């Protein structure tokens, strides 16, 4: 849960995003000024640095004042809080994810034993298991965040398979009682969105791609208009085929800059600001990375920290060995 200091920091950041004076919401200027950078560069310590933050009641009143100015502030505030909580939680995961034991990974060494020095092999087994574990949790946490945040921005809701109004089609071509996950459903316009960062040939196996192709057909059977959003415009045969499936079933596709423009237009002025500040910049920067130009890393595991270095810069993960974080959610 976010405390008063952290919530106060979020109010300050959002007021800066929207070019509002913080006093407009009945809150005082902070003693520790907001660093002159965007949210992702603000040190996490800054959020905890407000010694005398407003009370929870004052923060609640500030939230209501902001909603009175613009009702979309509620979604903006919710989304920033959701993003911040997931980032904080993942820092806890990094700092407490246990180092694997040889009992866990030892048998895997049979496939590579004798190829290299045993100490190098054993270290390789430990590192790759730890990286696999934290990457698994990263995918999990991002999944819980990404789709609901975009759905909120559009004014819709995410639907799990248990409560979905889109049903899977059986082998007989008829809808079954089994629901289909919907990334974003807007009931007022009967729209079902499918969000994708990218669609490449390598991204989907044949079975999984058949599953993706069935979504627009199942939407049409339910009387719902399917909408495909693909943020990365890199062309591929499967992207063309998937886009054609949405069109053939009465839907539409938005790819690359068209997708960003659609999200911003649908979101309204305030929520478009959220997309421009928190979603588009990091995803655009990540997509521009050339995977053929990988950086060489050096990993160092010390008792109280892990250091990831490429020679010019480093990423330090402080370790909390006394308070391991239990996996409170199932692995995907």
SULFENUR-V500771 format. One line per field, one symbol per residue. ss: DSSP state (2 for helix, 1 for strand, 0 for the rest). A space follows every 10 residues. Layout:
ss = ???
//
This chain:
ss = 0002222222 2222222200 0222200000 0000000022 2002222000 0000022222 2222222220 0022222222 2222222222 2222220000 0222222222 2000000222 2222222222 2222222222 2222222222 2220001110 0000001110 0000111110 0111110000 1111110000 0000022222 2222222222 2000111111 0000002222 2222222200 0111102222 2222222222 2222222222 2222222000 0000000111 1000111110 0001111100 0000000000 00
//
